[in-house]
Amino acid sequence: MRSRRLVVSAAAIVAAVVGVLPGTAQAADSSAPAVRQVTKQSDPKKVGASHFRTFTSGADKSVRKGPSGVARAAGVAAAGNPDLQVALSATNTGAHSLQLEANVTSADAALEVSISWGDGGPVQKLTASGSALLLPEHTYAEVGEYTIKVGVNDVANNVHIENEVAVVTSGSEFTPYEPTRLLDTREGFRAPKAKVAPYSSARVKIGGYGTIPAGVQAVVLNVTVTNTTSAGHITAFDTGNQRPNASNINFEPGQTVPNLVVVPVGNDGSVDLYNGGWESVDLIADITGYFMPKAANGYTPMDPTRFVDTREGLGANKGQVPGQTSFGTQIAGLRGVPQGVKAVALNVTVTGPKEAGHLIVYPGGGKIPLASNVNFTAGQTVANSVIVPVGADGSINIRNNAWAGADVVVDVVGYYSPAGKGAFMPLSPMRWLDTRDPEGAISGAFGPIAGRGYLAVPFFPEDGAVSAYVLNTTVTNTAGGGFLSVAPDPNTVEQYEKGTAVTPARPGASTLNWTKGKTVPNLVQASGGQNGIVDFWNQGWEKTDLVVDISGYYENPVINP
């Protein structure tokens, strides 16, 4: 599958701004969008192929069942076709799908082949004549472990053989975990009580800790860097693999910066957190869930939808949340989120805080955890992605752990539920877009995004099974204050190529906020809509550069009739 990447730059049209950008002048700009073509080709299945596995059962595992119950042809011996056997090899081709190689060795005879895929569906029937290589494909409705059974029946020679192979899908589903601290170098919790040295890593054991099972495929962590004395960045990656050319957190001297990461787990069950700064830093990591290749909770993306804004009294009392207090807000059953969801993906923003502190997001009805989600200083507007379990009543709680008031804004970008079909496919984090790089992976994307403009970036536009992308977005070289919005584009690649694309509606939700001269990251689980194109809007009035790293995607099963 070949997928053209397209980047579109557009000056903005007149639109209302609902995001968090206080105190900014606004001026109308009605210039038409300009299209920038790109030539880079990418295949999402090849991108994720490093996580595909092959499962085998050799021909010697074939079990001869003897007479098939059908009379032999005249003159054929009872022990006919003595070499009949079948070797099996199954390889993942997607989150839910695989291809089976059934290599049949046989005398020259008509064969009936039956395949039971292990999911309770109908038995697939094929035919062959003598030795043959059969290549059937199958898509499972749910991820998990299955046993494929293949039978080969030679009616004429009155003999039947069987072989089977156990397989595991490459996609995985989400299990929420009560927000729990896994690492704190300040306290020596599960690490030496010392800062992480420059250009070295802290290792976080995930698999087997608490009730987290061994064999976990990926994990959701809120990682916080603090006690910084120089600029730098943090990269999270799976232990045992090469450190990627990507970053999750960017920081400056004196900053405390959190960011959510969805990161693959190494074969030993661990994740490494690399300090790319020039000086030592302290690191904190809190878990809110993990992914396993078994049926649990699939992901359903949403267009970013505002659920809470204390400035307006949406979803909470109007007015700042007092210090050292919590409020609850209903999630399930509202604004497109169904009942029965187990966890929700949010973008949480604090604005106008009267002093430094942090927010804690936790399930409705639950205890206040020793964890943090958004750290802030007095007067700062800052956002962070959050994935949090939903309480039994469908609500979440948000606590202002500072000692003075702050406003809180919450946008929902997706949810996890037993009915959800999106299975997670982890990738080794890779740089997808960098507007600073004239020779970057995406040609045509060079140069900052103009104030009030956007980039329309196709990811996998020709793969309708991919519903959302796990991205780390970073703005840098910011010429003024602003905020970033991320939303699906309504156009197709063909419409952009033909010049018939319509200007998308300006989003009302914010993903991250910045002030002049700052470099700010945030994770976003971005929906690609119907066309696999994601828009990145510079909602400020001055230009900014944008860096996008991809660390995974969600894929729905496509069941052929």
Residue, then its C-alpha position, 0 to 999 in steps of 0.5 A: m500500500r502506498s500513501r502519499r504525504l501531503v502538507v497544506s499551509a493555509a492562512a486563516i479565514v475569519a473564525a471565532v477562537v474558543g481555545v485558551l489564549p488570553g490577552t491576545a489581539q485578534a485581526a481578520d485574515s481572509s486570504a485563501p489557503a495555499v497547497r504544498q505537495v509532498t513526495k514521500q511515500s510510506d506504508p503503515k503496515k511496513v512502518g509497523a512491521s517490526h512488531f509483526r511476528t511469525f508463528t510456525s508448526g512444522a510438517d512433522k507436527s501433522v497428525r494422521k487421522g486414518p480413514s476419512g470414512v469415505a470409500r476408497a477408489a477402486g484399486v487404491a491401497a488403504a495406506g494411500n498417500p503415505d507422505l500427506q502432511v501440512a506445514l503451517s506458518a502464520t504472519n501478522t499483517g495488521a493489528h487484527s489480521l494475519q496471513l497463513e501459509a499452509n504448505v501441503t505435501s501430497a501425492d497427485a490427488a484431489l484434496e479438501v482443506s478445512i481451516s478453523w481460525g479459532d474465533g468461533g467463525p465458520v470453517q473456511k473450505l479450500t481445495a488443492s490438487g496434490s502438493a500446494l501452497l495455500l495463502p489464506e488471510h483472516t481478520y479477527a474481530e478482537v485481538g488476542e490469542y487463537t489456535i488455527k487448525v488445518g485439516v487436509n482430507d484425501v477422499a480418494n485415498n481415504v486418509h485425513i491429516e491435521n495440524e495446528v498453530a497458536v497465534v497472537t495478534s499484533g494489536s493490543e487493547f487497553t486496560p486502565y490502571e489506577p493512577t500509580r507512581l512508578l518512579d521518583t528519583r527525588e525520593g529514591f523510589r524504584a531508582p537511586k535517590a539521585k538525579v539522572a545524569p546527562y546523556s543517560s537513562a532511568r529504567v522503569k520496570i513495568g511488566g510484573y509490577g503490582t497487578i500489571p501482567a508480564g508480557v505487557q506490550a505498551v504502557v501509558l505514563n505521565v512523565t515529569v522532569t523537574n529540578t532542571t538546571s539546563a535546557g534539554h529533552i527526555t525521550a521514552f523508549d522500549t528497553g533493549n531497542q535503539r534510542p529513537n530520534a524523537s523527544n517526549i519532553n522539552f525543558e528549560p532551566g528551572q522548569t518542571v514539565p510533565n507530558l503523557v507518553v504511550v510507549p512500547v515496553g521492552n522484552d524485559g518489561s521495562v521502559d527507558l527514560y533518557n535525559g538528553g540535557w547537559e545537566s542532571v535532572d529528576l524524573i517522575a513517572d506515573i502509570t494510568g494504563y497498559f496495552m496487552p494483546k487480548a480483548a479488553n478496551g478498544y479505542t474510539p477517537m472523537d473530534p476534540t470536544r470541550f467538556v469542562d471550562t470553569r471560566e464559563g461554568l461548563g461541566a463545573n461551577k463557574g469560577q476558579v477551582p479553589g486550592q486543595t479542592s476537587f470537583g467531579t464531572q460526568i463524562a459517560g453519556l454526554r456529547g458523544v461519549p457512550q455509557g460503559v466507557k472504561a477510560v477517557a483520553l483528555n487534553v487538560t489545560v490550566t489557566g490563570p493560576k494564582e500560584a504554582g501547583h499541579l492538577i491531579v486527574y483520577p476516577g470518580g469515586g476513587k482516592i486521590p492518588l500520589a500522582s500529577n498530570v499538569n504542573f504550572t507556575a503562577g499565571q501560566t497557561v499550560a496543557n497536558s494530555v491525560i488518559v484516566p480510568v472512568g469511575a463506575d458512575g461514568s465520571i472523573n475527578i480533577r483536583n487543584n493541588a495548589w494552595a490558590g485558585a486556578d481555572v481548568v479546561v478539559d477537552v475529550v479526544g477519545y475513549y476506551s470501551p469494551a465495544g471499541k474496535g481500535a487496537f493499538m499498534p506501537l511503533s518505535p518513535m520516529r520523526w514525521l514532521d519538522t518544519r525547521d528541516p529543509e531536507g526533512a522526511i516530509s518535503g514541502a513542509f519546510g518553514p514555520i506555520a503562519g499565524r492563524g494558519y494550519l498544516a494539513v498532514p496525511f498520515f495513512p490516507e489510503d488505509g481506512a482501518v487506521s482511525a487515530y495516531v499517537l503523536n508527540t507535538t512540539v512547538t518551538n521558535t515561537a514568535g508570540g503567544g498562542f495555542l495549537s489545535v489538532a483536528p481531522d481534515p474533511n478533505t481527501v488527498e485528491q481534493y487537495e491535489k485538484g485544488t477543490a479542497v474546502t477550508p476546514a472549520r477552525p477547531g475550538a479545542s486547544t492541544l498545547n499553549w505557549t508564550k513567546g520564545k518557549t518550546v512546548p511539547n504535548l502528546v495528542q491522540a489525533s483522529g484522522g477522520q475519514n481521510g487519514i489527514v490531520d490538521f495542525w492549527n497555529q491559533g496564535w497570531e505569530k509564526t511558529d515551528l512544529v515538530v511531530d513524532i509518531s509512536g503508534y496508531y489505532e487500527n480497526p478490524v476490516i472484516n471481509p464479507 
